[in-house]
Amino acid sequence: MLTRTITQKILEWRKTKRNECLLIMGARQIGKTYVVEDIGKNYYKHFVEINFEQNPEIKSAFDGDLSVDALISKISLYMPNVVFKEGETLILLDEIQSCPQARTSLKFWALDNRFDVIATGSLLGLNYKEVSSYPVGYERRIVMHSLDFEEYLWAKGINSNVIDMLKKYARGEEPVETSIHEKMMSLLREYMIVGGMPAVVNKMLETNNYSAVHEEQQMIIGAYLNDIAKYAPTADKPKARNCYLSLPRQLSKVNTKFMYSEVEAKGTARKYGNSLDWLRDANIMTYCNNLSTPRFPIEAYVKSEQFRAYANDIGLLVSMFGFEIKKAIYEDTLTGDSKGGIYENLVADFLLKKNIPLRYYCREDSSVEIEFVIERDAAVIPIEVKAKRGKSMSLDTILKHEEIPYGYKFTAGNVGREGKKITMPLYLAPFVV
């Protein structure tokens, strides 16, 4: 079984909850159900799993009376063999977005407090208008993603001593030993190809075959396209599909601001804006907004109309470029306009899985461009991304601002520091941010 950091968060909720259910949000096929099933079977005597997509008929149990006693009675009609025992039962309401009244019922489960209830949702942002009453104050929310780089290292058998060593190097006190550096760069390139979707990672572990990995990724991409066809508003179906499929072209531009013209000649925000928002709300892709100025607090300077779009999983993005590009990444011979965008999406993957909002800064005349800007200790920290070693003129320029204490340059090079500029190998980024 793949080890996931979210397991400890769920167990912490179990230990500390007070009249609240747990809501796990995230894209499809990232392992939400699997993690909850494992906890239900190993930490509870009884586990009740209700999947509203696999068993749509059970939705009717949530019509009308939402008191817990009424719900237990009605659920038992559909699932006669389940056991509800106070203090010993975990209830999973899976794909809860398909049953808005089940979302409303979380308040009643929480107030009753006899059973632990976890809800999971893949498309929760898409049908919020259908929920009659949100359980405000009665649900603790956790955002889940596909495996991050550290989880991928665990899956590959990298032990905790090595992880601790990487975290030590991430403090920037000394260069990484050459043999370790080369091994970690190799594992990083593998992560770029495989990504963190659990089925894909398992396929890699089982077969060590990149062709099999690619086939698994293409199946997931196909499932996302099917979701668009099934769930997107009728008018947005073709537009959302085209926006998603445009990601490789978007990230192959020198200036990777999302360009509607890459979706369709003369495309506009008015035509495609809602379709893009649908993809974001479905957790298929994410926005990285430009800032009018790199100052603290960042959210005061977000330019919502200017953004870049990144895939939520680096492996799926690379697969969208086609199988041949994987060989170039593996052999570290990738060149061309797409290279920078892929490595940007890699760091976006790192930040997203730390739940850090994605922001960038591009001066209006494009003379200064910083790939990512984050906050730390009430200060702005710029991040520049370089696939290879190279000059960092934009970072050097922005670090002249007195209020910016330091900045990171993530590259293929080793650890180093020059004034306020800290250079780190790309594989240390998840341990730095």
LOVO-877526 format. One record per residue (C-alpha): residue in three letters; residue number from 1; x, y, z. Coordinates in nm, 3 decimals, decimal comma. Each point is the difference from the previous one (the first is absolute). Example, Ala and Ser with C-alpha at 12.3 -4.5 7.8 and 13.67 -1.06 7.14 Angstrom:
residuo|num|east|north|up
ALA|1|1,230|-0,450|0,780
SER|2|0,137|0,344|-0,066
END
This chain:
residuo|num|east|north|up
MET|1|0,000|0,000|0,000
LEU|2|0,122|0,351|-0,080
THR|3|0,077|0,206|0,310
ARG|4|-0,187|0,332|-0,001
THR|5|0,052|0,298|0,231
ILE|6|-0,375|0,061|0,009
THR|7|-0,043|-0,317|0,208
GLN|8|0,148|0,176|0,302
LYS|9|-0,226|0,301|-0,056
ILE|10|-0,305|-0,227|0,000
LEU|11|0,114|-0,173|0,318
GLU|12|0,059|0,340|0,159
TRP|13|-0,358|0,095|-0,087
ARG|14|-0,123|-0,322|0,156
LYS|15|0,187|0,082|0,319
THR|16|-0,089|0,369|0,031
LYS|17|-0,340|0,043|-0,169
ARG|18|-0,284|0,166|0,185
ASN|19|-0,338|-0,033|-0,170
GLU|20|0,144|0,017|-0,350
CYS|21|0,021|-0,223|-0,302
LEU|22|0,303|-0,013|-0,229
LEU|23|-0,024|0,113|-0,362
ILE|24|0,284|-0,111|-0,231
MET|25|0,010|0,196|-0,324
GLY|26|0,209|-0,070|-0,307
ALA|27|0,012|-0,119|-0,359
ARG|28|-0,116|-0,341|-0,112
GLN|29|0,228|-0,303|0,028
ILE|30|0,242|0,150|0,253
GLY|31|-0,072|-0,266|0,263
LYS|32|-0,260|0,164|0,226
THR|33|-0,224|-0,306|0,025
TYR|34|0,292|-0,241|0,041
VAL|35|0,147|0,192|0,293
VAL|36|-0,334|0,021|0,184
GLU|37|-0,072|-0,367|-0,066
ASP|38|0,336|-0,093|0,153
ILE|39|-0,073|0,204|0,311
GLY|40|-0,354|-0,137|0,026
LYS|41|0,121|-0,358|-0,012
ASN|42|0,299|0,045|0,234
TYR|43|-0,120|0,249|0,262
TYR|44|-0,373|-0,078|0,032
LYS|45|-0,199|-0,314|0,075
HIS|46|-0,265|0,095|-0,255
PHE|47|0,034|0,182|-0,330
VAL|48|-0,294|0,122|-0,211
GLU|49|0,086|0,115|-0,352
ILE|50|-0,259|0,183|-0,211
ASN|51|0,103|0,098|-0,352
PHE|52|-0,261|0,225|-0,158
GLU|53|0,129|-0,054|-0,353
GLN|54|0,030|-0,377|0,012
ASN|55|-0,334|-0,034|0,183
PRO|56|-0,212|0,298|-0,107
GLU|57|-0,318|-0,157|0,135
ILE|58|0,117|0,064|0,357
LYS|59|-0,030|0,376|-0,056
SER|60|-0,370|-0,032|0,080
ALA|61|0,091|-0,093|0,357
PHE|62|0,107|0,361|0,044
ASP|63|-0,331|0,145|-0,112
GLY|64|-0,228|0,137|0,268
ASP|65|0,088|-0,060|0,366
LEU|66|0,376|0,041|0,060
SER|67|0,005|-0,095|0,366
VAL|68|0,261|-0,267|0,066
ASP|69|-0,250|-0,260|0,116
ALA|70|-0,203|0,052|-0,318
LEU|71|0,313|-0,020|-0,216
ILE|72|0,115|-0,324|0,163
SER|73|-0,343|-0,151|-0,054
LYS|74|-0,014|0,100|-0,366
ILE|75|0,362|-0,098|-0,077
SER|76|-0,065|-0,343|0,153
LEU|77|-0,272|-0,059|-0,256
TYR|78|0,259|0,026|-0,276
MET|79|0,288|-0,157|0,196
PRO|80|-0,156|-0,256|0,235
ASN|81|0,329|-0,152|0,117
VAL|82|0,171|0,315|0,130
VAL|83|0,048|0,060|0,370
PHE|84|-0,037|0,337|0,172
LYS|85|0,151|-0,019|0,348
GLU|86|0,067|0,311|0,205
GLY|87|0,369|0,086|0,034
GLU|88|0,111|-0,292|-0,217
THR|89|-0,125|0,089|-0,349
LEU|90|0,149|0,208|-0,278
ILE|91|-0,237|0,111|-0,275
LEU|92|0,142|0,101|-0,339
LEU|93|-0,222|0,215|-0,222
ASP|94|0,194|-0,036|-0,324
GLU|95|-0,043|0,234|-0,301
ILE|96|-0,229|0,214|0,213
GLN|97|-0,031|0,263|-0,273
SER|98|-0,241|-0,237|-0,172
CYS|99|-0,243|0,025|0,292
PRO|100|-0,031|0,363|0,120
GLN|101|-0,236|-0,097|0,283
ALA|102|0,267|-0,233|0,137
ARG|103|0,224|0,306|0,028
THR|104|-0,275|0,174|0,197
SER|105|-0,030|-0,307|0,225
LEU|106|0,357|0,043|0,130
LYS|107|-0,132|0,252|0,254
PHE|108|-0,236|-0,261|0,145
TRP|109|0,263|-0,273|0,011
ALA|110|0,235|0,243|0,177
LEU|111|-0,255|0,115|0,257
ASP|112|-0,105|-0,357|0,072
ASN|113|0,368|-0,099|0,044
ARG|114|-0,061|-0,375|0,043
PHE|115|0,193|-0,090|-0,314
ASP|116|0,304|0,131|-0,182
VAL|117|-0,091|0,124|-0,347
ILE|118|0,240|0,078|-0,284
ALA|119|-0,122|0,141|-0,330
THR|120|0,205|0,013|-0,317
GLY|121|-0,066|0,205|-0,309
SER|122|0,167|0,038|-0,338
LEU|123|-0,217|0,267|-0,157
LEU|124|-0,122|0,189|0,305
GLY|125|0,050|0,340|-0,154
LEU|126|-0,234|-0,072|-0,287
ASN|127|-0,344|-0,042|0,151
TYR|128|0,006|0,223|0,308
LYS|129|-0,331|0,160|-0,097
GLU|130|-0,178|-0,333|0,049
VAL|131|0,092|-0,033|0,369
SER|132|-0,299|0,122|0,202
SER|133|0,200|0,076|0,315
TYR|134|0,375|-0,016|0,052
PRO|135|0,122|-0,161|0,325
VAL|136|0,195|0,310|0,101
GLY|137|0,194|-0,067|0,318
TYR|138|-0,069|-0,374|-0,016
GLU|139|0,260|-0,116|-0,251
ARG|140|0,378|0,011|0,005
ARG|141|0,140|0,028|-0,352
ILE|142|0,316|-0,159|-0,134
VAL|143|0,122|0,047|-0,357
MET|144|0,166|-0,311|-0,140
HIS|145|0,224|-0,027|-0,304
SER|146|0,174|-0,276|-0,189
LEU|147|0,327|-0,119|0,153
ASP|148|0,253|0,275|0,057
PHE|149|0,370|-0,050|-0,060
GLU|150|0,072|-0,109|0,358
GLU|151|-0,280|-0,259|-0,015
TYR|152|0,140|-0,118|-0,332
LEU|153|0,340|-0,048|0,162
TRP|154|-0,164|-0,208|0,272
ALA|155|-0,167|-0,212|-0,268
LYS|156|0,342|-0,055|-0,158
GLY|157|0,138|-0,128|0,328
ILE|158|0,200|0,309|0,096
ASN|159|0,018|-0,022|0,378
SER|160|-0,054|0,268|0,263
ASN|161|0,374|0,044|0,059
VAL|162|0,047|0,114|-0,360
ILE|163|-0,302|0,231|0,023
ASP|164|0,141|0,153|0,319
MET|165|0,332|0,050|-0,177
LEU|166|-0,174|0,180|-0,287
LYS|167|-0,178|0,228|0,249
LYS|168|0,339|0,079|0,151
TYR|169|0,136|0,095|-0,342
ALA|170|-0,311|0,213|-0,055
ARG|171|0,117|0,229|0,279
GLY|172|0,268|0,112|-0,244
GLU|173|0,297|-0,047|0,228
GLU|174|0,208|-0,225|-0,226
PRO|175|-0,001|-0,144|-0,354
VAL|176|-0,155|-0,340|-0,064
GLU|177|0,251|-0,278|-0,048
THR|178|0,050|-0,068|-0,370
SER|179|-0,121|-0,362|0,004
ILE|180|-0,315|0,095|0,193
HIS|181|-0,060|0,298|-0,227
GLU|182|0,017|-0,210|-0,315
LYS|183|-0,227|-0,269|0,144
MET|184|-0,259|0,255|0,114
MET|185|0,000|0,177|-0,337
SER|186|-0,066|-0,339|-0,161
LEU|187|-0,291|-0,067|0,238
LEU|188|-0,133|0,350|-0,064
ARG|189|-0,007|-0,059|-0,376
GLU|190|-0,176|-0,331|0,064
TYR|191|-0,260|0,182|0,211
MET|192|-0,053|0,247|-0,284
ILE|193|-0,079|-0,290|-0,233
VAL|194|-0,211|-0,204|0,242
GLY|195|-0,162|0,269|0,216
GLY|196|-0,203|-0,082|0,307
MET|197|-0,326|-0,161|-0,111
PRO|198|-0,017|-0,317|0,218
ALA|199|-0,096|-0,237|-0,283
VAL|200|0,289|0,133|-0,208
VAL|201|0,251|-0,026|0,286
ASN|202|-0,113|-0,356|0,071
LYS|203|0,036|-0,085|-0,369
MET|204|0,358|0,131|0,011
LEU|205|0,078|-0,200|0,313
GLU|206|-0,153|-0,318|-0,148
THR|207|0,146|0,017|-0,350
ASN|208|0,281|0,257|-0,008
ASN|209|-0,130|0,056|-0,352
TYR|210|-0,048|0,355|-0,124
SER|211|-0,224|-0,115|-0,283
ALA|212|-0,239|-0,160|0,251
VAL|213|0,018|0,318|0,208
HIS|214|-0,090|0,210|-0,303
GLU|215|-0,299|-0,220|-0,078
GLU|216|-0,126|0,038|0,358
GLN|217|0,039|0,378|-0,020
GLN|218|-0,185|0,014|-0,329
MET|219|-0,286|-0,193|0,159
ILE|220|-0,022|0,260|0,279
ILE|221|0,011|0,287|-0,249
GLY|222|-0,276|-0,175|-0,191
ALA|223|-0,201|-0,029|0,322
TYR|224|0,041|0,374|0,059
LEU|225|-0,125|0,068|-0,353
ASN|226|-0,295|-0,228|0,070
ASP|227|-0,073|0,199|0,316
ILE|228|-0,006|0,315|-0,208
ALA|229|-0,244|-0,163|-0,241
LYS|230|-0,216|-0,126|0,288
TYR|231|0,001|0,282|0,253
ALA|232|0,089|0,328|-0,171
PRO|233|-0,290|0,226|-0,102
THR|234|-0,108|-0,078|-0,354
ALA|235|0,132|0,328|-0,141
ASP|236|0,337|-0,050|0,169
LYS|237|0,069|-0,364|-0,092
PRO|238|0,201|0,056|-0,321
LYS|239|0,160|0,318|0,134
ALA|240|0,116|-0,162|0,325
ARG|241|0,139|-0,295|-0,195
ASN|242|0,191|0,229|-0,235
CYS|243|0,134|0,211|0,288
TYR|244|0,131|-0,311|0,177
LEU|245|0,161|-0,140|-0,313
SER|246|0,167|0,336|-0,065
LEU|247|0,220|-0,028|0,312
PRO|248|0,307|-0,135|-0,185
ARG|249|-0,023|0,289|-0,247
GLN|250|-0,054|0,252|0,280
LEU|251|0,315|-0,117|0,177
SER|252|0,210|0,000|-0,315
LYS|253|-0,006|0,378|-0,024
VAL|254|0,283|0,224|0,120
ASN|255|-0,265|0,207|0,176
THR|256|-0,227|-0,264|0,151
LYS|257|-0,290|0,227|0,094
PHE|258|-0,312|-0,188|-0,102
MET|259|-0,076|0,091|-0,361
TYR|260|-0,356|-0,055|-0,119
SER|261|0,130|0,016|-0,356
GLU|262|0,177|-0,333|0,066
VAL|263|-0,339|-0,157|0,062
GLU|264|-0,156|0,151|-0,311
ALA|265|0,100|0,272|-0,242
LYS|266|-0,144|0,326|0,132
GLY|267|-0,110|-0,174|0,320
THR|268|-0,094|0,233|0,287
ALA|269|-0,048|-0,008|0,375
ARG|270|-0,367|0,071|-0,051
LYS|271|-0,036|-0,320|-0,202
TYR|272|0,225|-0,233|0,198
GLY|273|0,011|0,145|0,352
ASN|274|-0,281|-0,215|0,142
SER|275|0,146|-0,314|-0,156
LEU|276|0,337|0,065|0,161
ASP|277|-0,164|0,061|0,336
TRP|278|-0,174|-0,336|-0,036
LEU|279|0,334|-0,175|-0,047
ARG|280|0,143|0,178|0,303
ASP|281|-0,301|-0,088|0,217
ALA|282|0,028|-0,362|-0,113
ASN|283|0,362|-0,001|0,130
ILE|284|0,131|-0,092|-0,344
MET|285|0,214|0,311|-0,035
THR|286|0,090|0,300|0,208
TYR|287|0,054|0,373|-0,051
CYS|288|0,314|0,195|0,083
ASN|289|-0,092|0,369|0,013
ASN|290|0,224|0,293|-0,084
LEU|291|0,073|0,268|0,261
SER|292|-0,008|0,371|-0,064
THR|293|0,300|0,028|0,231
PRO|294|0,196|-0,255|0,208
ARG|295|-0,093|0,139|0,340
PHE|296|-0,143|-0,138|0,322
PRO|297|-0,281|-0,094|0,041
ILE|298|-0,009|-0,171|-0,338
GLU|299|-0,378|-0,036|-0,020
ALA|300|-0,040|0,377|-0,004
TYR|301|0,180|0,017|-0,336
VAL|302|-0,146|-0,295|-0,192
LYS|303|-0,102|0,076|-0,360
SER|304|-0,282|-0,248|-0,049
GLU|305|-0,025|0,066|-0,374
GLN|306|0,363|-0,105|-0,062
PHE|307|0,096|-0,357|0,077
ARG|308|0,192|-0,302|-0,108
ALA|309|-0,157|-0,345|-0,002
TYR|310|0,174|-0,312|0,125
ALA|311|-0,101|-0,365|0,013
ASN|312|-0,061|-0,130|0,352
ASP|313|0,231|-0,296|-0,056
ILE|314|0,335|0,031|-0,177
GLY|315|-0,012|-0,356|-0,135
LEU|316|-0,335|0,055|-0,173
LEU|317|0,131|0,319|-0,157
VAL|318|0,310|-0,173|-0,137
SER|319|-0,220|-0,280|-0,135
MET|320|-0,210|0,261|-0,183
PHE|321|0,314|0,104|-0,189
GLY|322|0,029|-0,355|-0,134
PHE|323|0,209|-0,306|0,077
GLU|324|0,315|0,107|-0,187
ILE|325|0,067|0,292|0,232
LYS|326|0,045|-0,240|0,290
LYS|327|0,318|-0,142|-0,147
ALA|328|0,146|0,351|-0,027
ILE|329|-0,091|0,075|0,364
TYR|330|0,141|-0,334|0,118
GLU|331|0,328|0,055|-0,184
ASP|332|0,009|0,368|0,096
THR|333|0,020|0,108|-0,364
LEU|334|-0,326|0,196|-0,014
THR|335|0,027|0,322|-0,201
GLY|336|-0,238|0,242|-0,166
ASP|337|-0,267|0,242|0,112
SER|338|-0,194|-0,259|0,201
LYS|339|0,289|-0,067|0,239
GLY|340|-0,044|0,311|0,213
GLY|341|-0,376|-0,048|0,030
ILE|342|0,036|-0,362|0,109
TYR|343|0,247|0,089|0,272
GLU|344|-0,224|0,287|0,112
ASN|345|-0,287|-0,247|0,031
LEU|346|0,227|-0,225|0,203
VAL|347|0,052|0,273|0,260
ALA|348|-0,370|0,090|-0,022
ASP|349|-0,065|-0,367|0,086
PHE|350|0,223|0,035|0,307
LEU|351|-0,168|0,320|0,119
LEU|352|-0,355|-0,118|-0,071
LYS|353|0,053|-0,315|0,206
LYS|354|0,115|0,217|0,290
ASN|355|-0,327|0,194|-0,040
ILE|356|0,194|0,317|-0,079
PRO|357|-0,192|0,243|-0,227
LEU|358|0,166|0,033|-0,339
ARG|359|0,103|0,355|-0,088
TYR|360|0,256|0,145|-0,241
TYR|361|0,131|0,344|-0,084
CYS|362|0,053|0,143|-0,346
ARG|363|0,071|0,370|-0,036
GLU|364|-0,222|0,167|-0,261
ASP|365|0,291|0,051|-0,238
SER|366|0,109|-0,366|0,058
SER|367|0,345|0,116|0,109
VAL|368|-0,034|-0,194|0,327
GLU|369|-0,175|-0,336|0,024
ILE|370|-0,003|-0,220|0,309
GLU|371|-0,160|-0,343|-0,037
PHE|372|-0,141|-0,022|0,353
VAL|373|-0,041|0,229|0,298
ILE|374|-0,083|-0,136|0,346
GLU|375|-0,034|0,144|0,349
ARG|376|0,207|-0,090|0,301
ASP|377|0,031|0,175|0,337
ALA|378|-0,205|0,297|-0,124
ALA|379|0,235|0,053|-0,293
VAL|380|0,000|-0,069|-0,373
ILE|381|0,231|-0,275|-0,125
PRO|382|0,061|-0,018|-0,379
ILE|383|0,072|-0,333|-0,170
GLU|384|0,171|-0,032|-0,335
VAL|385|0,000|-0,333|-0,186
LYS|386|0,277|-0,107|-0,234
ALA|387|0,005|-0,343|-0,163
LYS|388|0,378|0,033|-0,034
ARG|389|0,260|0,227|0,149
GLY|390|-0,030|0,351|-0,133
LYS|391|-0,014|0,368|0,079
SER|392|-0,280|0,129|0,220
MET|393|-0,023|0,363|-0,097
SER|394|-0,364|0,044|0,107
LEU|395|0,070|-0,146|0,343
ASP|396|0,311|0,214|0,038
THR|397|-0,205|0,308|-0,084
ILE|398|-0,286|-0,070|0,237
LEU|399|0,234|-0,086|0,288
LYS|400|0,118|0,360|-0,007
HIS|401|-0,328|0,088|0,169
GLU|402|0,087|0,061|0,363
GLU|403|-0,320|-0,156|0,135
ILE|404|0,071|-0,337|-0,168
PRO|405|0,230|-0,194|0,237
TYR|406|0,112|-0,273|-0,241
GLY|407|-0,109|-0,203|-0,301
TYR|408|0,042|-0,348|-0,142
LYS|409|0,139|-0,115|-0,331
PHE|410|-0,094|-0,364|-0,063
THR|411|0,218|-0,160|-0,263
ALA|412|0,196|-0,311|-0,095
GLY|413|0,297|0,139|0,192
ASN|414|0,102|-0,060|0,358
VAL|415|-0,057|0,197|0,319
GLY|416|0,158|0,344|0,011
ARG|417|-0,055|0,357|0,115
GLU|418|0,092|0,336|-0,141
GLY|419|-0,123|0,290|0,209
LYS|420|-0,378|-0,033|0,031
LYS|421|-0,022|-0,257|-0,281
ILE|422|-0,017|-0,363|0,118
THR|423|0,060|-0,262|-0,268
MET|424|-0,153|-0,343|0,054
PRO|425|-0,029|-0,314|-0,212
LEU|426|-0,357|-0,051|-0,122
TYR|427|-0,052|-0,316|0,206
LEU|428|0,042|0,200|0,323
ALA|429|-0,283|0,238|-0,084
PRO|430|-0,267|-0,209|0,179
PHE|431|0,211|0,006|0,317
VAL|432|0,064|0,375|-0,021
VAL|433|-0,348|0,136|-0,070
END
